Amino acid sequence: MHSTFDEGIKLGKDNCCSKIGLTHFSPRYIKFVPMRDDYYKDEILFSHDFLSFKLSQLNTVHQYSQIFTPIMEQLEKDEVI
């Protein structure tokens, strides 16, 4: 079975993880990650195809979601994806 976004985040927080990164989103259910303000505040990282970064970037890599997610949402509305 798979977890929901909230279940994965809760698991990370319950285990006192300093960073939480989620991967493997089923295209059957979702084409983009539905971002909420608390995801940005908590520095949750959602992976996308071909995402790569250096460990030295770990403290800031979550910020790309603030830019990338609205673009993906708009593309999906325009049915470009």
N, CA, C and O atoms as a printed pandas DataFrame, in Angstrom:
     atom_number atom_name residue_name chain_id  residue_number  x_coord  y_coord  z_coord
0              1         N          MET        A               1    0.840   -1.188    0.000
1              2        CA          MET        A               1    0.000    0.000    0.000
2              3         C          MET        A               1    0.880    1.244    0.000
3              4         O          MET        A               1    2.041    1.199    0.406
4              5         N          HIS        A               2    0.320    2.332   -0.453
5              6        CA          HIS        A               2    1.029    3.604   -0.465
6              7         C          HIS        A               2    0.445    4.529    0.586
7              8         O          HIS        A               2   -0.696    4.354    1.013
8              9         N          SER        A               3    1.220    5.500    0.997
9             10        CA          SER        A               3    0.784    6.501    1.966
10            11         C          SER        A               3    0.295    7.742    1.231
11            12         O          SER        A               3    0.648    7.974    0.075
12            13         N          THR        A               4   -0.517    8.532    1.915
13            14        CA          THR        A               4   -0.905    9.830    1.383
14            15         C          THR        A               4    0.211   10.821    1.709
15            16         O          THR        A               4    1.126   10.503    2.468
16            17         N          PHE        A               5    0.134   12.031    1.130
17            18        CA          PHE        A               5    1.109   13.074    1.463
18            19         C          PHE        A               5    1.115   13.322    2.957
19            20         O          PHE        A               5    2.173   13.335    3.586
20            21         N          ASP        A               6   -0.067   13.520    3.527
21            22        CA          ASP        A               6   -0.160   13.850    4.950
22            23         C          ASP        A               6    0.361   12.721    5.831
23            24         O          ASP        A               6    0.992   12.989    6.854
24            25         N          GLU        A               7    0.113   11.463    5.461
25            26        CA          GLU        A               7    0.620   10.333    6.245
26            27         C          GLU        A               7    2.152   10.283    6.212
27            28         O          GLU        A               7    2.790   10.021    7.231
28            29         N          GLY        A               8    2.731   10.532    5.046
29            30        CA          GLY        A               8    4.192   10.540    4.937
30            31         C          GLY        A               8    4.813   11.655    5.752
31            32         O          GLY        A               8    5.831   11.457    6.415
32            33         N          ILE        A               9    4.201   12.827    5.704
33            34        CA          ILE        A               9    4.703   13.976    6.471
34            35         C          ILE        A               9    4.561   13.717    7.965
35            36         O          ILE        A               9    5.472   14.018    8.736
36            37         N          LYS        A              10    3.426   13.163    8.378
37            38        CA          LYS        A              10    3.215   12.858    9.801
38            39         C          LYS        A              10    4.246   11.838   10.289
39            40         O          LYS        A              10    4.759   11.963   11.401
40            41         N          LEU        A              11    4.547   10.842    9.474
41            42        CA          LEU        A              11    5.544    9.838    9.847
42            43         C          LEU        A              11    6.905   10.490   10.075
43            44         O          LEU        A              11    7.594   10.178   11.046
44            45         N          GLY        A              12    7.286   11.394    9.181
45            46        CA          GLY        A              12    8.555   12.100    9.345
46            47         C          GLY        A              12    8.580   12.951   10.596
47            48         O          GLY        A              12    9.561   12.937   11.340
48            49         N          LYS        A              13    7.504   13.699   10.835
49            50        CA          LYS        A              13    7.446   14.556   12.025
50            51         C          LYS        A              13    7.416   13.736   13.308
51            52         O          LYS        A              13    8.075   14.087   14.287
52            53         N          ASP        A              14    6.652   12.644   13.307
53            54        CA          ASP        A              14    6.575   11.791   14.502
54            55         C          ASP        A              14    7.932   11.186   14.852
55            56         O          ASP        A              14    8.179   10.840   16.007
56            57         N          ASN        A              15    8.808   11.056   13.863
57            58        CA          ASN        A              15   10.142   10.491   14.087
58            59         C          ASN        A              15   11.221   11.563   14.160
59            60         O          ASN        A              15   12.411   11.273   14.036
60            61         N          CYS        A              16   10.788   12.810   14.363
61            62        CA          CYS        A              16   11.690   13.950   14.579
62            63         C          CYS        A              16   12.691   14.144   13.442
63            64         O          CYS        A              16   13.845   14.496   13.687
64            65         N          CYS        A              17   12.257   13.916   12.193
65            66        CA          CYS        A              17   13.133   14.140   11.044
66            67         C          CYS        A              17   13.311   15.637   10.822
67            68         O          CYS        A              17   12.347   16.400   10.889
68            69         N          SER        A              18   14.526   16.046   10.563
69            70        CA          SER        A              18   14.775   17.470   10.328
70            71         C          SER        A              18   14.388   17.870    8.908
71            72         O          SER        A              18   14.074   19.035    8.663
72            73         N          LYS        A              19   14.404   16.935    7.981
73            74        CA          LYS        A              19   13.992   17.161    6.597
74            75         C          LYS        A              19   13.085   16.013    6.173
75            76         O          LYS        A              19   13.304   14.865    6.559
76            77         N          ILE        A              20   12.072   16.327    5.382
77            78        CA          ILE        A              20   11.171   15.301    4.875
78            79         C          ILE        A              20   11.112   15.440    3.357
79            80         O          ILE        A              20   10.803   16.512    2.836
80            81         N          GLY        A              21   11.408   14.356    2.657
81            82        CA          GLY        A              21   11.336   14.340    1.205
82            83         C          GLY        A              21   10.419   13.224    0.756
83            84         O          GLY        A              21   10.564   12.083    1.193
84            85         N          LEU        A              22    9.487   13.539   -0.101
85            86        CA          LEU        A              22    8.533   12.543   -0.592
86            87         C          LEU        A              22    8.748   12.318   -2.081
87            88         O          LEU        A              22    8.995   13.260   -2.834
88            89         N          THR        A              23    8.650   11.061   -2.496
89            90        CA          THR        A              23    8.852   10.695   -3.897
90            91         C          THR        A              23    7.774    9.726   -4.348
91            92         O          THR        A              23    6.920    9.323   -3.558
92            93         N          HIS        A              24    7.816    9.356   -5.614
93            94        CA          HIS        A              24    6.954    8.321   -6.191
94            95         C          HIS        A              24    5.479    8.671   -6.084
95            96         O          HIS        A              24    4.747    8.096   -5.278
96            97         N          PHE        A              25    5.056    9.612   -6.901
97            98        CA          PHE        A              25    3.650    9.997   -6.958
98            99         C          PHE        A              25    3.002    9.284   -8.129
99           100         O          PHE        A              25    3.479    9.387   -9.259
100          101         N          SER        A              26    1.940    8.576   -7.878
101          102        CA          SER        A              26    1.288    7.805   -8.930
102          103         C          SER        A              26    0.533    8.719   -9.888
103          104         O          SER        A              26   -0.344    9.470   -9.459
104          105         N          PRO        A              27    0.862    8.668  -11.192
105          106        CA          PRO        A              27    0.132    9.486  -12.162
106          107         C          PRO        A              27   -1.327    9.067  -12.288
107          108         O          PRO        A              27   -2.145    9.786  -12.861
108          109         N          ARG        A              28   -1.639    7.900  -11.748
109          110        CA          ARG        A              28   -3.024    7.436  -11.732
110          111         C          ARG        A              28   -3.888    8.346  -10.850
111          112         O          ARG        A              28   -5.082    8.519  -11.095
112          113         N          TYR        A              29   -3.265    8.916   -9.831
113          114        CA          TYR        A              29   -4.005    9.702   -8.863
114          115         C          TYR        A              29   -3.743   11.195   -8.952
115          116         O          TYR        A              29   -4.622   11.997   -8.635
116          117         N          ILE        A              30   -2.554   11.576   -9.377
117          118        CA          ILE        A              30   -2.184   12.990   -9.307
118          119         C          ILE        A              30   -1.124   13.312  -10.345
119          120         O          ILE        A              30   -0.237   12.501  -10.611
120          121         N          LYS        A              31   -1.218   14.496  -10.930
121          122        CA          LYS        A              31   -0.205   14.928  -11.891
122          123         C          LYS        A              31    0.737   15.944  -11.266
123          124         O          LYS        A              31    1.854   16.120  -11.753
124          125         N          PHE        A              32    0.324   16.605  -10.219
125          126        CA          PHE        A              32    1.191   17.559   -9.533
126          127         C          PHE        A              32    0.917   17.473   -8.046
127          128         O          PHE        A              32   -0.122   16.962   -7.626
128          129         N          VAL        A              33    1.835   17.966   -7.263
129          130        CA          VAL        A              33    1.710   17.938   -5.808
130          131         C          VAL        A              33    0.865   19.120   -5.348
131          132         O          VAL        A              33    1.193   20.266   -5.658
132          133         N          PRO        A              34   -0.210   18.867   -4.618
133          134        CA          PRO        A              34   -1.034   19.976   -4.129
134          135         C          PRO        A              34   -0.346   20.650   -2.947
135          136         O          PRO        A              34   -0.408   20.147   -1.825
136          137         N          MET        A              35    0.301   21.773   -3.187
137          138        CA          MET        A              35    1.070   22.441   -2.135
138          139         C          MET        A              35    0.168   23.242   -1.210
139          140         O          MET        A              35   -0.800   23.872   -1.634
140          141         N          ARG        A              36    0.518   23.194    0.055
141          142        CA          ARG        A              36   -0.157   23.997    1.070
142          143         C          ARG        A              36    0.904   24.847    1.755
143          144         O          ARG        A              36    2.083   24.491    1.762
144          145         N          ASP        A              37    0.489   25.966    2.329
145          146        CA          ASP        A              37    1.435   26.872    2.979
146          147         C          ASP        A              37    2.270   26.182    4.048
147          148         O          ASP        A              37    3.454   26.486    4.196
148          149         N          ASP        A              38    1.668   25.252    4.799
149          150        CA          ASP        A              38    2.436   24.593    5.863
150          151         C          ASP        A              38    3.514   23.672    5.282
151          152         O          ASP        A              38    4.507   23.407    5.960
152          153         N          TYR        A              39    3.353   23.182    4.061
153          154        CA          TYR        A              39    4.421   22.394    3.434
154          155         C          TYR        A              39    5.653   23.271    3.212
155          156         O          TYR        A              39    6.780   22.836    3.449
156          157         N          TYR        A              40    5.436   24.506    2.758
157          158        CA          TYR        A              40    6.568   25.421    2.549
158          159         C          TYR        A              40    7.228   25.757    3.890
159          160         O          TYR        A              40    8.452   25.736    4.016
160          161         N          LYS        A              41    6.400   26.064    4.879
161          162        CA          LYS        A              41    6.913   26.446    6.197
162          163         C          LYS        A              41    7.731   25.314    6.825
163          164         O          LYS        A              41    8.763   25.555    7.451
164          165         N          ASP        A              42    7.261   24.090    6.652
165          166        CA          ASP        A              42    7.939   22.928    7.242
166          167         C          ASP        A              42    9.073   22.391    6.365
167          168         O          ASP        A              42    9.703   21.390    6.707
168          169         N          GLU        A              43    9.329   23.050    5.242
169          170        CA          GLU        A              43   10.416   22.659    4.343
170          171         C          GLU        A              43   10.285   21.218    3.856
171          172         O          GLU        A              43   11.245   20.448    3.892
172          173         N          ILE        A              44    9.088   20.868    3.401
173          174        CA          ILE        A              44    8.842   19.547    2.847
174          175         C          ILE        A              44    9.345   19.541    1.402
175          176         O          ILE        A              44    9.059   20.469    0.646
176          177         N          LEU        A              45   10.082   18.515    1.019
177          178        CA          LEU        A              45   10.598   18.393   -0.337
178          179         C          LEU        A              45    9.795   17.345   -1.097
179          180         O          LEU        A              45    9.702   16.193   -0.671
180          181         N          PHE        A              46    9.219   17.747   -2.217
181          182        CA          PHE        A              46    8.516   16.825   -3.098
182          183         C          PHE        A              46    9.364   16.625   -4.337
183          184         O          PHE        A              46    9.709   17.588   -5.023
184          185         N          SER        A              47    9.698   15.396   -4.623
185          186        CA          SER        A              47   10.568   15.097   -5.749
186          187         C          SER        A              47    9.767   15.052   -7.045
187          188         O          SER        A              47    8.581   14.722   -7.053
188          189         N          HIS        A              48   10.441   15.390   -8.136
189          190        CA          HIS        A              48    9.883   15.282   -9.474
190          191         C          HIS        A              48   10.914   14.586  -10.346
191          192         O          HIS        A              48   12.083   14.493   -9.974
192          193         N          ASP        A              49   10.488   14.097  -11.500
193          194        CA          ASP        A              49   11.421   13.428  -12.410
194          195         C          ASP        A              49   12.655   14.278  -12.645
195          196         O          ASP        A              49   12.562   15.485  -12.865
196          197         N          PHE        A              50   13.791   13.643  -12.597
197          198        CA          PHE        A              50   15.094   14.243  -12.880
198          199         C          PHE        A              50   15.555   15.269  -11.839
199          200         O          PHE        A              50   16.522   15.991  -12.081
200          201         N          LEU        A              51   14.891   15.345  -10.705
201          202        CA          LEU        A              51   15.350   16.239   -9.641
202          203         C          LEU        A              51   16.654   15.684   -9.071
203          204         O          LEU        A              51   16.727   14.519   -8.678
204          205         N          SER        A              52   17.646   16.506   -9.033
205          206        CA          SER        A              52   18.897   16.128   -8.372
206          207         C          SER        A              52   19.463   17.368   -7.700
207          208         O          SER        A              52   19.262   18.491   -8.161
208          209         N          PHE        A              53   20.167   17.148   -6.615
209          210        CA          PHE        A              53   20.777   18.246   -5.879
210          211         C          PHE        A              53   21.919   17.693   -5.041
211          212         O          PHE        A              53   22.008   16.489   -4.799
212          213         N          LYS        A              54   22.774   18.577   -4.612
213          214        CA          LYS        A              54   23.901   18.206   -3.754
214          215         C          LYS        A              54   23.442   18.263   -2.303
215          216         O          LYS        A              54   22.547   19.039   -1.965
216          217         N          LEU        A              55   24.036   17.463   -1.461
217          218        CA          LEU        A              55   23.679   17.500   -0.039
218          219         C          LEU        A              55   23.896   18.888    0.553
219          220         O          LEU        A              55   23.204   19.274    1.494
220          221         N          SER        A              56   24.841   19.630    0.015
221          222        CA          SER        A              56   25.080   20.993    0.507
222          223         C          SER        A              56   23.901   21.916    0.209
223          224         O          SER        A              56   23.803   22.994    0.794
224          225         N          GLN        A              57   23.004   21.511   -0.692
225          226        CA          GLN        A              57   21.822   22.314   -1.038
226          227         C          GLN        A              57   20.578   21.881   -0.263
227          228         O          GLN        A              57   19.500   22.442   -0.463
228          229         N          LEU        A              58   20.713   20.906    0.605
229          230        CA          LEU        A              58   19.570   20.322    1.300
230          231         C          LEU        A              58   18.738   21.345    2.067
231          232         O          LEU        A              58   17.519   21.201    2.159
232          233         N          ASN        A              59   19.375   22.371    2.617
233          234        CA          ASN        A              59   18.626   23.357    3.398
234          235         C          ASN        A              59   17.779   24.291    2.555
235          236         O          ASN        A              59   16.899   24.963    3.094
236          237         N          THR        A              60   18.011   24.357    1.258
237          238        CA          THR        A              60   17.249   25.286    0.414
238          239         C          THR        A              60   16.518   24.620   -0.745
239          240         O          THR        A              60   15.714   25.275   -1.408
240          241         N          VAL        A              61   16.767   23.344   -1.011
241          242        CA          VAL        A              61   16.192   22.701   -2.195
242          243         C          VAL        A              61   14.667   22.650   -2.149
243          244         O          VAL        A              61   14.032   22.614   -3.203
244          245         N          HIS        A              62   14.065   22.646   -0.972
245          246        CA          HIS        A              62   12.600   22.621   -0.877
246          247         C          HIS        A              62   11.965   23.861   -1.509
247          248         O          HIS        A              62   10.790   23.827   -1.878
248          249         N          GLN        A              63   12.710   24.936   -1.638
249          250        CA          GLN        A              63   12.160   26.186   -2.156
250          251         C          GLN        A              63   11.766   26.101   -3.626
251          252         O          GLN        A              63   10.944   26.892   -4.088
252          253         N          TYR        A              64   12.338   25.158   -4.367
253          254        CA          TYR        A              64   11.984   25.055   -5.774
254          255         C          TYR        A              64   10.498   24.745   -5.948
255          256         O          TYR        A              64    9.901   25.131   -6.953
256          257         N          SER        A              65    9.891   24.049   -4.973
257          258        CA          SER        A              65    8.476   23.694   -5.074
258          259         C          SER        A              65    7.574   24.924   -5.124
259          260         O          SER        A              65    6.514   24.899   -5.751
260          261         N          GLN        A              66    7.997   25.996   -4.465
261          262        CA          GLN        A              66    7.193   27.218   -4.479
262          263         C          GLN        A              66    7.101   27.796   -5.881
263          264         O          GLN        A              66    6.134   28.488   -6.197
264          265         N          ILE        A              67    8.069   27.532   -6.709
265          266        CA          ILE        A              67    8.072   28.026   -8.089
266          267         C          ILE        A              67    7.508   26.973   -9.035
267          268         O          ILE        A              67    6.690   27.290   -9.899
268          269         N          PHE        A              68    7.932   25.741   -8.882
269          270        CA          PHE        A              68    7.604   24.680   -9.811
270          271         C          PHE        A              68    6.135   24.261   -9.755
271          272         O          PHE        A              68    5.526   24.049  -10.804
272          273         N          THR        A              69    5.552   24.137   -8.572
273          274        CA          THR        A              69    4.200   23.622   -8.432
274          275         C          THR        A              69    3.147   24.492   -9.120
275          276         O          THR        A              69    2.299   23.944   -9.824
276          277         N          PRO        A              70    3.155   25.826   -8.955
277          278        CA          PRO        A              70    2.152   26.632   -9.673
278          279         C          PRO        A              70    2.263   26.500  -11.193
279          280         O          PRO        A              70    1.253   26.557  -11.895
280          281         N          ILE        A              71    3.468   26.326  -11.696
281          282        CA          ILE        A              71    3.651   26.136  -13.138
282          283         C          ILE        A              71    2.995   24.829  -13.567
283          284         O          ILE        A              71    2.283   24.794  -14.570
284          285         N          MET        A              72    3.228   23.757  -12.817
285          286        CA          MET        A              72    2.625   22.463  -13.139
286          287         C          MET        A              72    1.107   22.528  -13.066
287          288         O          MET        A              72    0.421   21.941  -13.902
288          289         N          GLU        A              73    0.573   23.239  -12.069
289          290        CA          GLU        A              73   -0.877   23.374  -11.951
290          291         C          GLU        A              73   -1.455   24.071  -13.177
291          292         O          GLU        A              73   -2.485   23.652  -13.704
292          293         N          GLN        A              74   -0.803   25.119  -13.625
293          294        CA          GLN        A              74   -1.282   25.859  -14.792
294          295         C          GLN        A              74   -1.189   25.001  -16.055
295          296         O          GLN        A              74   -2.107   25.009  -16.876
296          297         N          LEU        A              75   -0.114   24.276  -16.214
297          298        CA          LEU        A              75    0.030   23.393  -17.369
298          299         C          LEU        A              75   -1.066   22.337  -17.397
299          300         O          LEU        A              75   -1.598   22.006  -18.456
300          301         N          GLU        A              76   -1.396   21.811  -16.220
301          302        CA          GLU        A              76   -2.458   20.803  -16.175
302          303         C          GLU        A              76   -3.808   21.412  -16.527
303          304         O          GLU        A              76   -4.604   20.785  -17.225
304          305         N          LYS        A              77   -4.077   22.626  -16.055
305          306        CA          LYS        A              77   -5.345   23.296  -16.409
306          307         C          LYS        A              77   -5.434   23.535  -17.904
307          308         O          LYS        A              77   -6.510   23.435  -18.494
308          309         N          ASP        A              78   -4.307   23.850  -18.511
309          310        CA          ASP        A              78   -4.260   24.108  -19.959
310          311         C          ASP        A              78   -4.156   22.815  -20.761
311          312         O          ASP        A              78   -4.120   22.838  -21.991
312          313         N          GLU        A              79   -4.108   21.677  -20.043
313          314        CA          GLU        A              79   -4.004   20.353  -20.641
314          315         C          GLU        A              79   -2.780   20.201  -21.527
315          316         O          GLU        A              79   -2.822   19.528  -22.557
316          317         N          VAL        A              80   -1.691   20.833  -21.117
317          318        CA          VAL        A              80   -0.438   20.705  -21.841
318          319         C          VAL        A              80    0.265   19.415  -21.469
319          320         O          VAL        A              80    1.002   18.838  -22.269
320          321         N          ILE        A              81    0.027   18.970  -20.247
321          322        CA          ILE        A              81    0.685   17.752  -19.747
322          323         C          ILE        A              81   -0.012   16.528  -20.326
323          324         O          ILE        A              81    0.382   15.399  -20.036
